Amino acid sequence: MDTMKKKVLLDLLIIMAGALLFALAINLFVIPNELGEGGVTGITIILYYLFGWSPGIVSLIFNSFLLLIGYRFLDKRTVVYTIAAVIFHSFFLVLTESWSIASDEITVNAVFGGLFAGIGIGMIIRVGGTTAGTAILARLANKYLDWNISYALLFFDLIVAFSSYFIIGAQALMLTIIMLYIGTKVMDFIIEGVNPKKAVTIISKEQDKIAEQVNVLMDRGVTVIYGRGYYTKTPQEILYIVISKQELSQLKKIVKAADKSAFITIHDVRDVFGEGFIDISK
């Protein structure tokens, strides 16, 4: 089996595990406590509360129509992975609909519902799939509007969640919003990874000394950008450095020791590819 086939198989296993966790979030924590949800899943839950229709079957039907929309705008791999995610999710919703957990504390259930859903959806999105429904809209918003996927999904999910107010009531809606927020933060963590980076720009009269210390002590590369002060018209070398969050403290100490009047800006960086980080070909 070649490398590409192994990767696809691994991705499908991850999608299966993510779909199971998402289904468990619905059947163990959401429905037993009469909470709401976002997206197509939220609509299927509303229909379940009103008519007793199976969320698994209704979800499969609705998402099949939405996939026709996503098929035109998303790449082939995303569409294939999304089809797998929809099928697995619907299957696990039906398989686990009779499962239960001994917990009567609705707040705890809302928290764990958010955790399970966030981990499950995050796993699916991380390998390149979606759970269809509003996840397709979130993918499109990310592709064409550069929105963060997790927060785009939260935006669309909240629209559906608020519509459930007249069925589940105010308290359940508030807990649903908390659950969705927890799910979004967990999903963001799963998608972005456990090691966020920081991009640092430094303006200092001791730029050579700082750059040398960063090279020697931190074993990090430094990019020199040439600029000038607008008011003084004085040429200035600006240092640009990308480091891990854990290395930030050491960098601050190096700059402080070299030049206490240095000007520093620090930015969060989501994706870093290249030497010393992630190979862009992966």
C-alpha positions in Angstrom: 0.0 0.0 0.0 1.5 3.3 -1.1 1.8 6.4 1.1 -1.2 8.2 -0.4 -3.5 5.2 0.2 -2.3 4.9 3.8 -3.0 8.6 4.4 -6.5 8.3 2.9 -7.2 5.2 5.1 -5.9 7.0 8.2 -8.0 10.1 7.4 -11.1 7.9 7.0 -10.5 6.3 10.3 -10.2 9.7 11.9 -13.4 10.8 10.3 -15.1 7.7 11.6 -13.9 8.4 15.1 -14.9 12.0 14.9 -18.4 11.1 13.6 -18.8 8.7 16.5 -17.9 11.4 19.1 -20.3 13.9 17.5 -23.1 11.3 17.5 -22.4 10.5 21.2 -22.6 14.3 22.0 -26.1 14.3 20.5 -27.4 11.0 21.9 -25.8 11.1 25.4 -25.9 14.8 26.3 -28.0 16.9 24.0 -31.3 15.0 23.4 -31.7 13.5 26.9 -31.4 17.0 28.4 -33.6 18.6 25.7 -30.9 21.0 24.6 -30.5 22.5 21.1 -27.7 22.3 18.6 -26.5 24.2 15.6 -26.6 23.6 11.9 -28.5 20.7 10.2 -28.1 18.6 13.4 -29.9 21.4 15.3 -32.8 21.3 12.8 -33.0 17.5 13.0 -33.2 17.7 16.8 -36.0 20.3 16.6 -37.9 17.9 14.3 -37.2 15.1 16.7 -38.7 17.1 19.6 -41.8 18.0 17.5 -42.5 14.8 15.6 -40.2 12.1 16.9 -38.3 11.8 13.6 -35.0 10.0 13.7 -32.1 12.6 13.7 -29.9 10.1 11.9 -32.2 9.6 9.0 -33.3 13.2 8.7 -29.7 14.4 8.9 -28.7 12.1 6.0 -31.5 13.4 3.9 -30.9 17.1 4.6 -27.1 16.8 4.2 -27.5 15.0 0.9 -29.2 18.1 -0.5 -26.5 20.4 0.9 -23.8 18.3 -0.5 -25.1 19.1 -4.0 -24.3 22.8 -3.2 -20.9 22.0 -1.7 -20.0 19.8 -4.6 -19.8 22.8 -6.9 -17.5 24.9 -4.7 -15.4 22.5 -2.7 -12.4 20.4 -3.9 -12.8 16.7 -4.7 -11.1 15.4 -1.6 -13.2 17.6 0.7 -16.4 16.4 -1.0 -15.4 12.7 -0.7 -14.4 13.1 3.0 -17.6 15.0 3.7 -19.7 12.2 2.1 -17.9 9.7 4.4 -18.5 12.0 7.4 -22.2 12.4 6.7 -22.7 8.6 6.3 -20.7 7.7 9.4 -22.4 10.4 11.5 -25.9 9.3 10.4 -25.0 5.7 11.0 -23.7 6.3 14.5 -26.7 8.5 15.4 -29.0 5.5 14.6 -26.6 3.0 16.3 -26.3 4.9 19.5 -29.8 6.4 19.8 -30.6 4.0 22.7 -27.4 4.6 24.6 -27.5 6.6 27.8 -25.3 7.9 30.6 -26.1 8.3 34.3 -26.0 12.0 34.7 -28.8 14.3 35.7 -26.8 17.5 36.0 -27.8 19.5 32.9 -24.8 22.0 33.1 -22.3 19.2 33.2 -24.0 17.5 30.3 -23.9 20.7 28.3 -20.2 21.0 28.9 -19.4 17.4 27.9 -21.8 17.8 24.9 -19.6 20.7 23.8 -16.4 18.8 24.4 -17.5 15.7 22.5 -18.9 17.7 19.6 -15.9 20.0 19.4 -13.4 17.1 19.4 -15.5 15.1 16.9 -16.1 17.9 14.4 -12.5 19.2 14.8 -11.1 15.8 13.9 -13.2 15.7 10.7 -12.3 19.2 9.7 -8.6 18.8 10.5 -8.2 16.0 7.9 -10.0 18.0 5.3 -13.6 17.0 5.6 -16.8 18.7 6.9 -20.0 17.4 8.6 -22.0 19.0 5.7 -24.8 21.4 6.8 -23.4 24.7 8.1 -19.9 23.2 8.1 -20.1 23.5 4.3 -21.1 27.2 4.7 -18.2 27.6 7.1 -15.7 26.0 4.7 -17.0 28.3 1.9 -16.7 31.3 4.2 -13.1 30.3 5.0 -12.3 29.7 1.3 -13.8 32.9 -0.1 -13.9 35.3 2.9 -11.0 34.0 4.9 -13.2 33.5 8.0 -11.9 31.3 10.8 -13.7 28.0 10.2 -14.6 27.4 13.9 -16.1 30.9 14.4 -17.9 30.8 11.0 -19.4 27.5 12.1 -20.4 29.1 15.5 -22.1 32.0 13.6 -24.2 29.8 11.4 -24.9 27.4 14.3 -26.2 30.2 16.6 -28.8 31.2 13.9 -30.3 27.7 14.1 -29.9 27.5 17.9 -31.8 30.7 18.5 -34.7 29.3 16.4 -35.1 26.5 18.9 -36.0 29.0 21.7 -39.8 28.4 21.3 -39.3 24.7 21.7 -36.6 24.2 24.4 -37.1 27.4 26.4 -34.8 30.2 27.6 -32.6 28.1 30.1 -32.0 25.3 27.7 -31.1 27.9 24.9 -28.6 29.6 27.2 -27.0 26.2 28.0 -27.0 25.4 24.3 -25.1 28.6 23.6 -22.5 27.7 26.3 -22.2 24.2 24.8 -21.7 25.6 21.3 -19.1 28.1 22.5 -17.2 25.3 24.3 -17.4 23.1 21.2 -16.0 26.0 19.1 -13.0 26.5 21.4 -12.3 22.8 21.5 -12.7 22.5 17.8 -10.3 25.5 17.3 -7.8 23.7 19.5 -8.1 20.5 17.5 -7.9 22.2 14.1 -5.1 24.6 14.9 -3.0 22.2 16.9 -1.3 22.3 20.3 1.6 24.5 19.5 0.6 28.0 18.2 3.3 30.3 16.9 4.1 33.9 17.4 5.4 36.4 14.8 7.6 39.1 16.4 8.8 42.3 14.8 11.5 44.3 16.6 12.8 47.8 16.0 16.0 48.5 17.9 19.3 50.3 17.6 20.9 47.0 18.7 19.4 44.9 16.0 22.6 43.1 15.2 23.2 42.1 18.8 19.6 40.9 19.2 19.7 38.9 15.9 23.0 37.2 16.8 21.7 36.2 20.3 18.5 34.8 18.7 20.6 32.8 16.2 23.0 31.5 18.9 20.9 31.0 22.0 17.5 30.1 20.4 18.7 28.6 17.1 16.1 30.5 15.2 16.4 32.4 11.9 15.9 36.1 11.7 14.7 38.1 8.7 15.9 41.7 8.3 13.4 44.1 6.7 14.6 47.5 5.6 12.5 50.5 6.4 12.7 54.1 7.6 11.0 56.3 10.1 8.3 58.5 8.5 9.0 61.5 10.7 12.8 61.2 11.1 13.4 59.7 7.6 16.1 57.6 9.3 16.8 54.2 7.7 16.0 51.3 10.0 16.5 47.6 10.1 13.5 45.7 11.4 13.8 42.2 12.7 11.1 39.6 11.9 11.1 36.4 13.9 8.7 33.4 14.1 8.9 31.4 17.3 6.8 29.1 19.5 4.7 30.5 22.3 7.1 28.8 24.8 10.1 30.7 23.3 8.5 34.1 23.7 9.8 34.6 27.2 13.4 33.9 26.2 13.2 36.3 23.3 11.9 39.1 25.5 14.8 38.6 27.9 17.3 38.8 25.0 15.7 42.0 23.7 15.5 43.6 27.2 19.2 42.8 27.9 20.3 44.4 24.6 18.0 47.4 24.4 15.4 48.3 27.0 13.9 50.9 24.7 13.3 48.5 21.8 9.9 48.5 20.1 8.3 45.1 19.9 5.0 43.9 18.3 3.8 40.3 18.8 1.2 38.6 16.6 -0.5 35.2 16.7 0.3 33.0 13.8 -2.0 30.2 12.8 0.0 28.3 10.1 3.8 28.3 9.6 5.5 26.3 6.8 9.1 26.1 5.9 12.5 25.3 7.4 12.3 24.7 11.1 8.6 24.3 11.1 6.2 22.2 9.0 7.2 21.0 5.5 4.9 22.8 3.1 4.7 19.6 0.9 2.9 17.7 3.6 
